[in-house]
Amino acid sequence: MKPSVVLAEAILPNKQKLSLRSHDGHYHIRVGGELLMSTTATASEARMAELAHEALGSGGGKNVLIGGFGFGFTLRRVLELVGADDHVQVAELLPEIVSWNRLHLRNVNGQLLDDPRVEIVLDDVFAVLSRAAPQTYDAVLLDVDNGPEELVDPRNERIYADPGLKTLSRAMRKGGRAVFWSAGTDESFLKRLVKAGFRADAISAKAYPQAQVKTHTLFIADWNG
Ligand SMILES: C[S@@+](CC[C@H](N)C(=O)[O-])C[C@H]1O[C@@H](n2cnc3c(N)ncnc32)[C@H](O)[C@@H]1O
């Protein structure tokens, strides 16, 4: 059996242990022993970027917000699709995620942190949205948790709740698109998006390219003011 190697560990403010391990050519981040994310299944994270890009339209100077960084697969696909003068902000709650990507994961997506189009904001994406000027973002990609009903961090509930959706729409430009990643389907979240004024849809997405079934859900929320 191939060994699992601990590359880095940190204790979070809530006293839980955050760890980065490598195993058989892949990387895994755990919080308090629970798997938070891994590099083994990243297709739906890239798909988010493609869906957001479809709504960006032509012309440069677009503003994109991603929350959070993770292993950077959503960012990688965004950067492949947007133009040289577009701006991509990435809000990441845990500074260790950014420093570990820089230090241990340069060959995964860590080098993207140095792309001149990228601005890393070490903060809660909800705070970033709350302080944004009205109509700032053309696209917002939210993959901060397992989904509206399967929260790892209870504080993230506010992002998916009615006031959070109001905060999101306020920060979005007319014609802009938000995409939410979710591990599962959730009819009530789709209804909340519509109630908040978005034209909303949910599509299924593969976890990895060769997957036979589409196990993840991507919520698409178009804002037309
Ligand atoms: C599942 S990972 C994102 C994976 C990413 N889409 C990728 O392509 O690798 C979730 C990330 O969001 C961060 N996060 C969690 N809650 C957050 C919040 N409220 N604001 C910003 N980042 C958050 C986590 O620390 C983690 O890095």
Ligand as a Chemical Component Dictionary entry (heavy atoms), coordinates in Angstrom:
data_LIG
# 
_chem_comp.id                   LIG 
_chem_comp.type                 NON-POLYMER 
_chem_comp.pdbx_formal_charge   0 
_chem_comp.three_letter_code    LIG 
# 
loop_
_chem_comp_atom.comp_id 
_chem_comp_atom.atom_id 
_chem_comp_atom.alt_atom_id 
_chem_comp_atom.type_symbol 
_chem_comp_atom.charge 
_chem_comp_atom.model_Cartn_x 
_chem_comp_atom.model_Cartn_y 
_chem_comp_atom.model_Cartn_z 
_chem_comp_atom.pdbx_ordinal 
LIG C1  C1  C 0  -14.113 22.741 -1.764 1  
LIG S1  S1  S 1  -12.883 23.958 -1.630 2  
LIG C2  C2  C 0  -12.936 24.795 -3.179 3  
LIG C3  C3  C 0  -12.375 23.975 -4.278 4  
LIG C4  C4  C 0  -12.072 24.789 -5.522 5  
LIG N1  N1  N 0  -13.284 25.060 -6.277 6  
LIG C5  C5  C 0  -11.076 24.100 -6.414 7  
LIG O1  O1  O 0  -11.229 24.167 -7.631 8  
LIG O2  O2  O -1 -10.117 23.493 -5.911 9  
LIG C6  C6  C 0  -13.586 25.155 -0.574 10 
LIG C7  C7  C 0  -12.640 26.284 -0.241 11 
LIG O3  O3  O 0  -13.395 27.378 0.278  12 
LIG C8  C8  C 0  -12.766 27.882 1.440  13 
LIG N2  N2  N 0  -13.826 28.535 2.228  14 
LIG C9  C9  C 0  -14.730 27.982 3.058  15 
LIG N3  N3  N 0  -15.606 28.897 3.499  16 
LIG C10 C10 C 0  -15.247 30.078 2.931  17 
LIG C11 C11 C 0  -15.761 31.397 2.969  18 
LIG N4  N4  N 0  -16.857 31.681 3.686  19 
LIG N5  N5  N 0  -15.136 32.371 2.267  20 
LIG C12 C12 C 0  -14.021 32.074 1.516  21 
LIG N6  N6  N 0  -13.486 30.831 1.442  22 
LIG C13 C13 C 0  -14.103 29.843 2.117  23 
LIG C14 C14 C 0  -12.119 26.655 2.057  24 
LIG O4  O4  O 0  -11.071 27.017 2.957  25 
LIG C15 C15 C 0  -11.623 25.927 0.824  26 
LIG O5  O5  O 0  -10.363 26.387 0.430  27 
# 
loop_
_chem_comp_bond.comp_id 
_chem_comp_bond.atom_id_1 
_chem_comp_bond.atom_id_2 
_chem_comp_bond.value_order 
_chem_comp_bond.pdbx_ordinal 
LIG C1  S1  SING 1  
LIG S1  C2  SING 2  
LIG S1  C6  SING 3  
LIG C2  C3  SING 4  
LIG C3  C4  SING 5  
LIG C4  N1  SING 6  
LIG C4  C5  SING 7  
LIG C5  O1  DOUB 8  
LIG C5  O2  SING 9  
LIG C6  C7  SING 10 
LIG C7  O3  SING 11 
LIG C7  C15 SING 12 
LIG O3  C8  SING 13 
LIG C8  N2  SING 14 
LIG C8  C14 SING 15 
LIG N2  C9  SING 16 
LIG N2  C13 SING 17 
LIG C9  N3  DOUB 18 
LIG N3  C10 SING 19 
LIG C10 C11 SING 20 
LIG C10 C13 DOUB 21 
LIG C11 N4  SING 22 
LIG C11 N5  DOUB 23 
LIG N5  C12 SING 24 
LIG C12 N6  DOUB 25 
LIG N6  C13 SING 26 
LIG C14 O4  SING 27 
LIG C14 C15 SING 28 
LIG C15 O5  SING 29 
# 
